[in-house]
Amino acid sequence: MNYWRMAFRIDSRGYEMWPDCYERGIAAIGYYTDDGNPVVEDCSKLTEDDYDEIWRGKRPEATTARSSLKNVAYRMKKRDIIYVKQGPYIVGKGVITREYKYDPNILKGTEVEWEHFVTVNWENEFPKFNLVLGADQITVLKLEGRRLDKINKAESQTVKKIKIVEAKEGEIYTSEAIFRTRNRALIEAKKANSDYHCEVCKMSFKRIYGKIGEKYIIAHHLYSISSRDNASITALDDIALVCANCHDMLHRNDPPMSIGELRSRIRHVS
Protein backbone atom coordinates (compact mmCIF):
# COMPACT_ATOMS: atom_id res chain seq x y z
CA MET A 1 0.00 0.00 0.00
CA ASN A 2 1.27 3.45 -0.94
CA TYR A 3 0.41 6.93 0.32
CA TRP A 4 -0.08 9.98 -1.89
CA ARG A 5 -0.57 13.70 -1.51
CA MET A 6 -2.69 15.20 -4.28
CA ALA A 7 -3.73 18.77 -5.08
CA PHE A 8 -6.84 19.74 -7.07
CA ARG A 9 -6.08 23.39 -7.86
CA ILE A 10 -6.51 24.63 -11.44
CA ASP A 11 -3.16 26.16 -12.42
CA SER A 12 -2.86 29.81 -11.35
CA ARG A 13 -6.60 30.50 -11.42
CA GLY A 14 -7.02 29.53 -7.80
CA TYR A 15 -10.17 27.45 -8.37
CA GLU A 16 -10.26 24.20 -6.41
CA MET A 17 -11.74 21.10 -8.05
CA TRP A 18 -11.64 19.21 -4.74
CA PRO A 19 -15.37 19.72 -3.94
CA ASP A 20 -16.36 18.40 -7.38
CA CYS A 21 -14.08 15.37 -7.04
CA TYR A 22 -15.31 14.72 -3.50
CA GLU A 23 -18.95 14.72 -4.64
CA ARG A 24 -18.20 12.21 -7.40
CA GLY A 25 -15.95 9.96 -5.31
CA ILE A 26 -12.93 10.39 -7.55
CA ALA A 27 -9.42 11.84 -7.66
CA ALA A 28 -9.06 13.41 -11.09
CA ILE A 29 -6.34 15.15 -13.08
CA GLY A 30 -5.79 16.50 -16.58
CA TYR A 31 -3.24 18.39 -18.67
CA TYR A 32 -3.67 20.09 -22.02
CA THR A 33 -1.79 21.48 -25.00
CA ASP A 34 -2.01 25.12 -26.04
CA ASP A 35 -4.96 24.33 -28.31
CA GLY A 36 -6.94 22.89 -25.39
CA ASN A 37 -6.64 19.20 -26.26
CA PRO A 38 -5.48 16.59 -23.72
CA VAL A 39 -1.74 15.92 -23.84
CA VAL A 40 -2.62 12.23 -23.66
CA GLU A 41 -5.96 10.47 -23.81
CA ASP A 42 -6.71 7.00 -22.43
CA CYS A 43 -3.51 5.90 -20.67
CA SER A 44 -4.82 2.35 -20.24
CA LYS A 45 -4.21 1.95 -23.98
CA LEU A 46 -0.61 3.18 -23.75
CA THR A 47 2.55 1.62 -22.42
CA GLU A 48 4.61 3.86 -20.16
CA ASP A 49 7.16 4.24 -22.96
CA ASP A 50 4.40 5.37 -25.34
CA TYR A 51 3.14 7.77 -22.67
CA ASP A 52 6.59 9.33 -22.21
CA GLU A 53 7.12 9.66 -25.95
CA ILE A 54 3.82 11.55 -26.38
CA TRP A 55 4.71 13.96 -23.57
CA ARG A 56 8.17 14.59 -25.00
CA GLY A 57 6.57 15.44 -28.32
CA LYS A 58 3.81 17.73 -27.02
CA ARG A 59 5.01 19.24 -23.71
CA PRO A 60 8.67 18.35 -23.19
CA GLU A 61 9.16 21.06 -20.55
CA ALA A 62 6.30 19.88 -18.29
CA THR A 63 8.19 17.20 -16.38
CA THR A 64 6.32 17.54 -13.06
CA ALA A 65 2.96 17.41 -14.85
CA ARG A 66 4.06 14.31 -16.74
CA SER A 67 5.13 12.66 -13.48
CA SER A 68 1.88 13.55 -11.68
CA LEU A 69 -0.40 12.09 -14.35
CA LYS A 70 1.84 9.03 -14.65
CA ASN A 71 1.38 8.42 -10.92
CA VAL A 72 -2.41 8.43 -11.32
CA ALA A 73 -2.43 6.31 -14.47
CA TYR A 74 0.25 3.73 -13.67
CA ARG A 75 1.28 3.91 -10.01
CA MET A 76 -1.85 4.36 -7.88
CA LYS A 77 -3.31 1.03 -6.83
CA LYS A 78 -6.41 -0.23 -5.08
CA ARG A 79 -6.27 0.34 -1.29
CA ASP A 80 -3.68 3.12 -1.62
CA ILE A 81 -4.35 6.22 0.52
CA ILE A 82 -4.70 9.74 -0.91
CA TYR A 83 -4.37 12.89 1.22
CA VAL A 84 -5.81 16.06 -0.30
CA LYS A 85 -3.65 19.21 -0.32
CA GLN A 86 -5.27 22.65 -0.35
CA GLY A 87 -2.74 25.42 0.21
CA PRO A 88 -0.90 24.72 3.49
CA TYR A 89 -3.65 22.36 4.67
CA ILE A 90 -4.50 18.69 4.34
CA VAL A 91 -8.28 18.79 3.89
CA GLY A 92 -9.29 15.28 2.88
CA LYS A 93 -8.36 11.62 2.88
CA GLY A 94 -9.60 8.59 1.01
CA VAL A 95 -8.92 5.01 -0.03
CA ILE A 96 -8.65 4.08 -3.71
CA THR A 97 -11.36 1.53 -4.54
CA ARG A 98 -10.82 1.32 -8.30
CA GLU A 99 -7.69 2.00 -10.32
CA TYR A 100 -7.21 4.29 -13.30
CA LYS A 101 -10.05 5.09 -15.67
CA TYR A 102 -10.45 7.55 -18.55
CA ASP A 103 -13.78 9.32 -19.06
CA PRO A 104 -14.04 12.78 -20.69
CA ASN A 105 -17.51 13.18 -19.14
CA ILE A 106 -16.70 12.33 -15.51
CA LEU A 107 -16.50 16.03 -14.55
CA LYS A 108 -18.83 17.34 -17.26
CA GLY A 109 -20.34 20.73 -16.39
CA THR A 110 -17.66 21.70 -13.86
CA GLU A 111 -14.99 24.40 -14.10
CA VAL A 112 -12.57 22.08 -15.89
CA GLU A 113 -13.40 18.65 -17.25
CA TRP A 114 -10.42 16.53 -16.22
CA GLU A 115 -10.75 13.05 -17.68
CA HIS A 116 -8.10 10.91 -15.94
CA PHE A 117 -9.13 9.57 -12.51
CA VAL A 118 -9.14 6.87 -9.88
CA THR A 119 -12.23 6.04 -7.81
CA VAL A 120 -11.90 6.93 -4.13
CA ASN A 121 -13.90 6.34 -0.97
CA TRP A 122 -13.42 9.77 0.66
CA GLU A 123 -13.81 10.14 4.42
CA ASN A 124 -16.94 12.13 5.28
CA GLU A 125 -15.73 13.87 8.42
CA PHE A 126 -12.04 14.46 7.88
CA PRO A 127 -10.82 17.41 10.02
CA LYS A 128 -8.30 19.49 8.10
CA PHE A 129 -4.90 20.24 9.59
CA ASN A 130 -2.00 22.54 8.76
CA LEU A 131 1.07 20.75 7.45
CA VAL A 132 3.78 21.86 5.03
CA LEU A 133 5.62 18.98 3.35
CA GLY A 134 7.36 20.93 0.57
CA ALA A 135 7.42 20.03 -3.15
CA ASP A 136 4.38 22.27 -3.63
CA GLN A 137 4.88 22.37 -7.40
CA ILE A 138 4.11 18.64 -7.63
CA THR A 139 0.41 17.87 -8.03
CA VAL A 140 0.66 14.17 -7.16
CA LEU A 141 3.42 13.33 -4.68
CA LYS A 142 4.20 9.89 -3.31
CA LEU A 143 4.63 10.09 0.46
CA GLU A 144 7.61 8.21 1.83
CA GLY A 145 10.10 8.43 4.69
CA ARG A 146 10.00 11.66 6.70
CA ARG A 147 7.07 13.09 4.75
CA LEU A 148 4.93 10.06 5.52
CA ASP A 149 5.98 10.13 9.18
CA LYS A 150 5.06 13.83 9.45
CA ILE A 151 1.60 13.44 7.94
CA ASN A 152 0.83 10.37 10.08
CA LYS A 153 1.89 12.25 13.21
CA ALA A 154 -0.14 15.35 12.34
CA GLU A 155 -3.24 13.31 11.55
CA SER A 156 -3.00 11.32 14.78
CA GLN A 157 -3.12 14.58 16.74
CA THR A 158 -6.41 15.78 15.25
CA VAL A 159 -9.88 15.09 16.54
CA LYS A 160 -11.14 12.05 14.63
CA LYS A 161 -14.53 11.28 16.16
CA ILE A 162 -16.97 14.17 15.78
CA LYS A 163 -20.70 14.86 15.72
CA ILE A 164 -22.52 16.86 13.09
CA VAL A 165 -25.10 18.69 15.23
CA GLU A 166 -22.79 19.56 18.09
CA ALA A 167 -19.09 19.04 18.56
CA LYS A 168 -16.19 19.81 20.84
CA GLU A 169 -13.97 22.58 19.52
CA GLY A 170 -11.09 24.58 20.86
CA GLU A 171 -8.88 21.77 22.14
CA ILE A 172 -5.23 22.81 21.81
CA TYR A 173 -2.92 20.37 20.05
CA THR A 174 0.44 20.44 18.30
CA SER A 175 1.39 19.61 14.69
CA GLU A 176 3.97 21.89 13.12
CA ALA A 177 2.91 24.48 15.69
CA ILE A 178 0.21 24.81 18.34
CA PHE A 179 -3.19 25.62 16.92
CA ARG A 180 -6.82 24.96 17.84
CA THR A 181 -8.97 22.21 16.37
CA ARG A 182 -12.01 23.23 14.40
CA ASN A 183 -14.72 20.81 13.43
CA ARG A 184 -14.94 20.95 9.63
CA ALA A 185 -18.00 18.71 9.46
CA LEU A 186 -19.94 20.98 11.83
CA ILE A 187 -19.17 24.02 9.69
CA GLU A 188 -20.04 22.18 6.47
CA ALA A 189 -23.36 21.12 8.01
CA LYS A 190 -24.11 24.75 8.87
CA LYS A 191 -23.30 25.84 5.31
CA ALA A 192 -25.37 23.04 3.78
CA ASN A 193 -28.50 24.39 5.52
CA SER A 194 -27.90 28.00 4.45
CA ASP A 195 -28.48 30.16 1.36
CA TYR A 196 -24.82 31.31 1.43
CA HIS A 197 -25.77 34.93 2.12
CA CYS A 198 -23.96 36.99 4.75
CA GLU A 199 -26.08 37.14 7.92
CA VAL A 200 -25.02 40.75 8.46
CA CYS A 201 -25.16 42.52 5.08
CA LYS A 202 -26.88 39.81 2.94
CA MET A 203 -24.01 39.83 0.42
CA SER A 204 -23.77 36.74 -1.85
CA PHE A 205 -20.37 35.73 -3.26
CA LYS A 206 -22.08 33.86 -6.12
CA ARG A 207 -24.10 36.93 -7.12
CA ILE A 208 -21.01 39.16 -7.11
CA TYR A 209 -18.34 36.79 -8.45
CA GLY A 210 -20.30 34.18 -10.39
CA LYS A 211 -19.38 30.49 -10.36
CA ILE A 212 -16.09 30.96 -8.50
CA GLY A 213 -18.07 32.37 -5.55
CA GLU A 214 -20.60 29.54 -5.50
CA LYS A 215 -21.09 27.95 -2.06
CA TYR A 216 -18.49 30.24 -0.48
CA ILE A 217 -19.09 31.90 2.88
CA ILE A 218 -17.08 32.33 6.09
CA ALA A 219 -17.98 30.65 9.38
CA HIS A 220 -17.91 32.96 12.41
CA HIS A 221 -18.04 31.44 15.89
CA LEU A 222 -20.33 33.50 18.11
CA TYR A 223 -18.37 32.13 21.07
CA SER A 224 -14.76 32.60 19.96
CA ILE A 225 -12.63 29.45 19.89
CA SER A 226 -9.55 31.49 20.75
CA SER A 227 -11.06 32.43 24.12
CA ARG A 228 -11.53 28.81 25.23
CA ASP A 229 -9.13 27.19 27.64
CA ASN A 230 -10.50 23.71 27.02
CA ALA A 231 -12.61 21.87 24.48
CA SER A 232 -16.30 22.75 24.76
CA ILE A 233 -19.56 22.09 22.96
CA THR A 234 -20.38 24.07 19.84
CA ALA A 235 -23.87 23.77 18.30
CA LEU A 236 -24.98 24.78 14.82
CA ASP A 237 -26.71 27.86 16.25
CA ASP A 238 -23.37 28.99 17.71
CA ILE A 239 -22.01 29.60 14.20
CA ALA A 240 -22.92 32.53 11.93
CA LEU A 241 -22.15 32.70 8.22
CA VAL A 242 -20.74 36.03 7.06
CA CYS A 243 -18.78 37.66 4.23
CA ALA A 244 -15.09 38.49 4.58
CA ASN A 245 -15.68 42.22 5.18
CA CYS A 246 -18.25 41.68 7.91
CA HIS A 247 -16.09 39.00 9.51
CA ASP A 248 -13.21 41.47 9.76
CA MET A 249 -15.51 44.16 11.19
CA LEU A 250 -16.93 41.78 13.81
CA HIS A 251 -13.39 41.28 15.08
CA ARG A 252 -12.56 45.00 15.21
CA ASN A 253 -13.81 44.87 18.80
CA ASP A 254 -12.49 42.62 21.54
CA PRO A 255 -14.58 40.68 22.35
CA PRO A 256 -16.12 40.62 18.86
CA MET A 257 -19.38 42.44 18.18
CA SER A 258 -22.58 40.46 17.89
CA ILE A 259 -24.26 39.97 14.53
CA GLY A 260 -27.05 42.33 15.58
CA GLU A 261 -24.64 45.06 16.68
CA LEU A 262 -22.80 45.11 13.37
CA ARG A 263 -26.05 44.90 11.40
CA SER A 264 -27.39 47.96 13.24
CA ARG A 265 -24.23 49.91 12.39
CA ILE A 266 -24.73 49.22 8.70
CA ARG A 267 -28.30 50.48 8.88
CA HIS A 268 -27.21 53.76 10.48
CA VAL A 269 -24.51 54.64 7.96
CA SER A 270 -25.66 57.61 5.86
Helices and strands as residue ranges (DSSP letters): E 3-7, H 18-24, E 26-29, G 43-45, H 48-58, H 63-70, I 71-75, E 81-86, E 89-102, E 116-122, E 129-130, E 140-143, H 145-156, E 166-169, E 172-174, E 178-180, H 184-192, H 205-209, G 210-213, E 218-221, G 225-227, E 232-235, G 236-238, E 239-242, H 244-250, H 259-267
